[in-house]
């Protein structure tokens, strides 16, 4: 029974964060793919006797690797971080759940204008 609960929890997390996890998998596969591409480029440059381009290719490879690993780490670490929109949504539902008087509910629905809007309306 514990295995089933653990499995359900695991798969629900994967389903919830599927877009971000897919992006992480793609970025990490690019890291692995960059090593394969780099070895292919080195082999080509040595066969054509253009090894002077290796000083450009090597930094590009490592920049790609470090960028993808860094971005993947950030995405994984910020996976469970609550966004500002979700915080606002939670606050709004808490306010709606509280018992409000009719007067308070009416005030919440009322369109409140700022002084700037009132001055603009007077001049128009």
Protein Blocks (a to p, Z undefined) as FASTA:
>chain_A
ZZmmmmmmmmmmmmmmmmmmmmmmmmmmmmmmmmmmmmmmmmmmmmnopaklmmmmmmmm
mmmmmmmmmmmmmmmmmmmpccfklmmmmmmmmmmmpccdfklmmmmmpccddfklmmmm
mmZZ
